[in-house]
Amino acid sequence: MNKRLIIAIVVMALMVIFSGCGVNTRDDDKINIVCTQFSQYDWVKNIVGDVKGVEITLLVKNGVDMHSYQPSADDMITIKQADVFIYVGGESDSWIKDALKQANSDMVKINMMDILLNSDKSKELIAQENIDDENHEEHIVQAIDNHEEHDHEFDNDEHIWLSLENAKILCNEIKNKLCTMDSKNEQVYNDNCEQYINKIDDLINKYNKNIKSKNIKIVLADRYPFAYLFRDNNIECFAAFNGCAAETEASFETVIKLADNLDKYNMKYIYISDETKRDFAKTIISNSKDDNREILFIESLQSVTQKKLDEGLTYIGAMEDNLNKLMKSAE
């Protein structure tokens, strides 16, 4: 056989072998974005819009609660292949440290809590809270559990997406990262982000007009993931559990205290954020003086089912629906 032909065959064989055994087989023209939580996922979809070659994956879905999520082997592979990985950065994300050990060294990591801690707007909100504390005018959230009433603390609260102001900061940061990675579509990302933030601003104005000035008090027959939403809108909440506590059963004394608050403030509605708490809400109502109170569901977005995704759930849609439910307590 011709010597040159033999060399050509060997070279071709080696090319086939190495292309099949390569560590990274993704399309270099594609940007893979992996989001751990629904709000991030929806923000990215709106910022990316119709840009081709961007694949967006929601990691925690199918109704799995972010507080109990543990990644599968397939999830770990998905993270490893990501170009952009967006996560909350709270206590529930303790598994991420190990997941990132095998990640692409060029991966862009977006830790939402770190972004907020370093943002000027977030520092302004924290400073305002400190001023309020000094004047004893701070917005207090009382969680009634373990036979005591506690002021809710914001320290390490992971549900940062429930502040529309936070959402604006985070959307801008995600947009900036995408513009750096994909400069040819920079104008599209900027335009899409601006339009989306305009929608958020419109919703903030609706909250300000219909909720913030009304001094609303509500009872939440559930855990309490709404610290940011209620702080932003001056809503005083009496909740069955502090934060996303691990307790599953409330004491009878808690039931009575919540029922007493329904009566004391003449509340027509009681709220839940988990449909499994509907019977608990009914128990509280039955221990109050009025059995005709209505149970309303408000969305925390910390656990999203496939059914909701299929029905077209959006971040702005969920936050607007929450507004409409909370407005009933302002009537």
C-alpha positions as CSV (number, residue, x, y, z in Angstrom):
1,M,0.0,0.0,0.0
2,N,1.2,3.5,-0.8
3,K,3.0,5.1,2.2
4,R,1.1,8.4,1.9
5,L,-2.2,6.5,1.8
6,I,-1.3,4.6,5.0
7,I,-0.5,7.9,6.8
8,A,-3.8,9.4,5.7
9,I,-5.7,6.5,6.9
10,V,-4.0,6.6,10.3
11,V,-4.6,10.3,10.7
12,M,-8.3,9.9,9.8
13,A,-8.7,7.1,12.3
14,L,-7.1,9.2,15.1
15,M,-9.4,12.1,14.3
16,V,-12.4,9.8,14.6
17,I,-11.1,8.4,17.9
18,F,-10.4,11.8,19.5
19,S,-13.6,13.3,18.3
20,G,-15.6,10.5,19.9
21,C,-13.7,10.6,23.2
22,G,-13.6,14.3,23.7
23,V,-14.6,15.6,27.1
24,N,-16.8,18.4,25.8
25,T,-18.9,17.5,22.8
26,R,-21.3,20.5,22.9
27,D,-21.8,22.8,19.9
28,D,-19.4,25.7,20.5
29,D,-21.9,28.1,18.8
30,K,-24.5,27.3,21.5
31,I,-24.8,29.0,24.9
32,N,-26.2,26.6,27.5
33,I,-27.8,28.4,30.4
34,V,-28.9,26.4,33.5
35,C,-31.2,27.9,36.1
36,T,-31.9,26.3,39.4
37,Q,-35.1,28.2,40.1
38,F,-38.1,29.2,38.1
39,S,-37.9,33.0,38.4
40,Q,-34.4,33.0,37.0
41,Y,-35.5,30.7,34.1
42,D,-38.4,33.0,33.2
43,W,-36.2,36.2,33.4
44,V,-33.6,34.6,31.1
45,K,-36.3,33.5,28.6
46,N,-37.5,37.1,28.3
47,I,-34.0,38.6,28.0
48,V,-32.9,36.1,25.4
49,G,-36.2,36.3,23.4
50,D,-35.8,35.0,19.8
51,V,-32.0,34.8,19.8
52,K,-30.9,31.6,18.2
53,G,-28.4,29.2,19.7
54,V,-29.2,29.8,23.4
55,E,-30.5,26.8,25.3
56,I,-32.2,27.5,28.6
57,T,-32.7,24.7,31.2
58,L,-34.7,24.8,34.4
59,L,-33.1,22.3,36.8
60,V,-35.5,22.2,39.8
61,K,-39.0,21.4,38.5
62,N,-41.8,18.8,38.6
63,G,-43.0,20.3,41.9
64,V,-39.7,19.6,43.7
65,D,-39.2,22.1,46.6
66,M,-35.9,24.0,46.4
67,H,-35.4,23.4,50.1
68,S,-35.3,19.6,49.7
69,Y,-33.8,19.3,46.2
70,Q,-30.8,17.1,45.6
71,P,-29.4,16.8,42.0
72,S,-29.5,13.5,40.1
73,A,-26.6,12.2,38.0
74,D,-28.3,13.6,34.9
75,D,-28.6,17.0,36.7
76,M,-24.9,17.0,37.5
77,I,-24.1,16.3,33.8
78,T,-26.4,19.2,32.8
79,I,-24.6,21.5,35.2
80,K,-21.2,20.4,34.0
81,Q,-22.0,21.3,30.4
82,A,-23.4,24.7,31.3
83,D,-21.9,27.9,30.0
84,V,-23.9,30.0,32.4
85,F,-25.1,28.6,35.8
86,I,-27.6,30.8,37.7
87,Y,-28.4,29.8,41.3
88,V,-29.9,31.5,44.4
89,G,-26.9,31.1,46.7
90,G,-28.7,30.4,49.9
91,E,-28.6,27.5,52.4
92,S,-30.7,25.3,50.2
93,D,-27.9,25.5,47.6
94,S,-25.3,23.8,49.8
95,W,-25.1,21.0,47.2
96,I,-23.8,23.4,44.5
97,K,-20.3,23.6,45.9
98,D,-19.7,19.9,45.0
99,A,-21.5,20.2,41.7
100,L,-19.2,23.0,40.6
101,K,-16.0,21.1,41.3
102,Q,-16.4,19.3,38.0
103,A,-17.8,22.2,36.1
104,N,-16.4,23.8,33.0
105,S,-13.6,26.2,34.1
106,D,-15.0,28.9,31.8
107,M,-18.5,28.6,33.2
108,V,-20.1,32.0,34.1
109,K,-21.6,31.6,37.6
110,I,-24.3,33.9,38.8
111,N,-25.0,33.8,42.5
112,M,-28.1,35.9,43.0
113,M,-27.7,36.5,46.7
114,D,-24.1,37.7,46.2
115,I,-25.2,40.1,43.4
116,L,-27.8,41.6,45.7
117,L,-25.4,42.0,48.6
118,N,-23.1,43.9,46.4
119,S,-25.6,46.1,44.6
120,D,-26.1,49.8,45.4
121,K,-29.9,49.4,45.4
122,S,-29.8,46.6,47.9
123,K,-27.5,48.5,50.2
124,E,-30.0,51.4,50.0
125,L,-32.8,49.1,51.1
126,I,-30.8,47.7,53.9
127,A,-29.9,51.2,55.1
128,Q,-33.5,52.2,55.0
129,E,-34.4,49.2,57.1
130,N,-31.8,50.3,59.7
131,I,-33.3,53.8,59.8
132,D,-36.7,52.3,60.4
133,D,-35.4,50.1,63.2
134,E,-34.0,53.2,64.9
135,N,-37.4,54.9,64.7
136,H,-39.3,51.8,65.8
137,E,-41.4,52.0,62.6
138,E,-40.1,48.9,61.0
139,H,-42.5,46.5,59.3
140,I,-43.0,43.6,61.6
141,V,-43.9,40.1,60.5
142,Q,-45.1,37.8,63.2
143,A,-44.7,34.1,62.9
144,I,-46.8,32.3,65.5
145,D,-45.1,29.0,66.3
146,N,-43.8,27.1,69.3
147,H,-46.2,29.1,71.5
148,E,-44.4,32.4,70.8
149,E,-44.6,35.3,68.4
150,H,-41.4,36.1,66.6
151,D,-40.3,39.0,64.4
152,H,-39.2,37.6,61.0
153,E,-35.6,38.1,60.2
154,F,-34.3,38.7,56.7
155,D,-30.9,37.2,57.4
156,N,-30.3,34.4,54.9
157,D,-33.9,34.5,53.5
158,E,-33.5,32.9,50.1
159,H,-36.8,34.0,48.5
160,I,-35.2,37.1,47.0
161,W,-37.1,36.9,43.7
162,L,-40.3,37.9,45.6
163,S,-39.1,41.4,45.6
164,L,-39.8,43.1,42.3
165,E,-37.0,45.5,43.0
166,N,-34.6,42.6,43.4
167,A,-35.9,41.2,40.1
168,K,-34.8,44.3,38.3
169,I,-31.3,44.2,39.7
170,L,-30.9,40.5,38.9
171,C,-32.3,40.8,35.3
172,N,-29.8,43.6,34.6
173,E,-26.9,41.5,35.9
174,I,-28.0,38.5,33.8
175,K,-28.3,40.7,30.7
176,N,-24.8,42.2,31.3
177,K,-23.3,38.7,31.5
178,L,-25.0,37.6,28.3
179,C,-23.8,40.8,26.5
180,T,-20.2,40.0,27.5
181,M,-20.5,36.4,26.3
182,D,-22.4,37.1,23.1
183,S,-21.6,40.6,21.9
184,K,-23.1,40.1,18.5
185,N,-26.6,40.0,20.2
186,E,-25.8,42.7,22.7
187,Q,-28.4,45.1,21.4
188,V,-31.2,42.4,21.4
189,Y,-30.4,41.5,25.0
190,N,-30.4,45.2,26.0
191,D,-33.7,45.9,24.3
192,N,-35.4,42.8,25.7
193,C,-34.2,43.5,29.2
194,E,-35.3,47.1,29.1
195,Q,-38.8,46.1,27.9
196,Y,-39.1,43.4,30.6
197,I,-38.0,45.8,33.3
198,N,-40.6,48.3,32.1
199,K,-43.2,45.6,32.7
200,I,-41.8,45.0,36.2
201,D,-41.9,48.8,36.9
202,D,-45.5,48.9,35.8
203,L,-46.3,46.1,38.3
204,I,-44.4,47.9,41.1
205,N,-46.6,50.9,40.4
206,K,-49.7,48.8,40.7
207,Y,-48.5,47.4,44.1
208,N,-47.7,50.9,45.3
209,K,-51.1,52.2,44.3
210,N,-53.2,49.4,45.5
211,I,-51.3,47.8,48.4
212,K,-48.4,49.8,49.9
213,S,-50.4,52.7,51.3
214,K,-53.3,50.5,52.7
215,N,-51.6,49.0,55.9
216,I,-52.9,45.5,55.1
217,K,-52.8,42.8,57.7
218,I,-53.2,39.1,56.7
219,V,-53.1,35.6,58.2
220,L,-51.0,33.1,56.4
221,A,-51.9,29.5,57.3
222,D,-48.5,28.3,56.1
223,R,-44.8,28.7,56.2
224,Y,-43.5,32.2,55.5
225,P,-41.5,32.7,52.2
226,F,-42.9,36.2,51.6
227,A,-40.6,38.4,53.7
228,Y,-39.4,40.5,50.7
229,L,-42.8,40.8,49.0
230,F,-44.5,41.9,52.2
231,R,-41.6,44.2,53.3
232,D,-41.7,46.0,50.0
233,N,-45.4,46.6,50.3
234,N,-45.9,47.3,54.1
235,I,-48.0,44.2,54.6
236,E,-48.2,42.8,58.2
237,C,-48.5,39.1,58.2
238,F,-49.3,36.6,61.0
239,A,-47.9,33.3,59.8
240,A,-48.2,29.8,61.2
241,F,-44.4,29.1,60.9
242,N,-41.3,31.3,60.8
243,G,-39.7,31.3,57.3
244,C,-39.6,27.9,55.6
245,A,-39.4,26.1,58.9
246,A,-39.2,22.3,58.9
247,E,-42.3,21.9,61.2
248,T,-45.2,20.2,59.5
249,E,-47.8,20.5,62.3
250,A,-48.9,23.6,64.1
251,S,-50.0,23.5,67.8
252,F,-53.6,24.1,68.9
253,E,-52.4,27.4,70.5
254,T,-51.1,28.5,67.1
255,V,-54.5,27.8,65.5
256,I,-56.3,29.8,68.2
257,K,-53.9,32.8,67.9
258,L,-54.3,32.9,64.1
259,A,-58.1,32.6,64.5
260,D,-58.1,35.4,67.0
261,N,-56.3,37.6,64.5
262,L,-58.9,36.9,61.9
263,D,-61.5,38.1,64.3
264,K,-59.5,41.0,65.8
265,Y,-58.9,42.6,62.4
266,N,-62.1,41.5,60.8
267,M,-60.3,39.6,58.0
268,K,-62.5,38.2,55.2
269,Y,-59.6,36.1,53.8
270,I,-57.0,33.7,54.9
271,Y,-53.9,32.9,52.7
272,I,-51.9,29.8,51.9
273,S,-48.9,29.2,49.6
274,D,-49.1,25.4,49.6
275,E,-52.4,23.7,48.5
276,T,-51.7,21.0,51.1
277,K,-52.4,23.6,53.8
278,R,-56.0,24.2,52.7
279,D,-57.4,21.9,55.4
280,F,-55.2,23.7,58.0
281,A,-56.7,27.0,56.9
282,K,-60.2,25.6,57.3
283,T,-59.3,24.5,60.8
284,I,-58.3,28.0,61.7
285,I,-61.5,29.4,60.2
286,S,-63.6,27.0,62.1
287,N,-62.1,28.2,65.3
288,S,-62.9,31.9,64.5
289,K,-66.2,33.6,64.8
290,D,-67.0,33.6,61.1
291,D,-67.0,30.4,59.1
292,N,-67.5,32.2,55.8
293,R,-64.0,33.4,55.2
294,E,-62.4,32.6,51.9
295,I,-59.1,30.8,51.4
296,L,-56.8,32.4,48.8
297,F,-53.6,30.9,47.3
298,I,-50.6,33.1,46.7
299,E,-47.6,31.9,44.8
300,S,-44.1,31.7,46.3
301,L,-42.5,30.2,43.1
302,Q,-40.2,28.1,45.2
303,S,-41.8,24.9,43.8
304,V,-43.1,24.8,40.3
305,T,-45.0,21.8,38.8
306,Q,-44.9,20.7,35.2
307,K,-48.6,21.4,35.0
308,K,-48.1,25.0,35.8
309,L,-45.3,25.2,33.3
310,D,-47.5,23.7,30.7
311,E,-50.2,26.2,31.5
312,G,-47.8,29.0,30.8
313,L,-46.8,30.2,34.2
314,T,-44.7,33.4,34.1
315,Y,-42.9,35.4,36.8
316,I,-44.9,38.6,36.1
317,G,-48.1,36.7,35.8
318,A,-47.6,35.0,39.2
319,M,-46.7,38.3,40.9
320,E,-49.7,40.1,39.3
321,D,-52.0,37.3,40.5
322,N,-50.5,37.7,44.0
323,L,-51.3,41.4,43.8
324,N,-54.9,40.7,42.9
325,K,-55.3,38.3,45.8
326,L,-53.7,40.7,48.3
327,M,-55.9,43.6,47.0
328,K,-58.9,41.7,48.3
329,S,-57.6,42.3,51.9
330,A,-57.4,46.1,51.1
331,E,-61.1,46.4,50.2
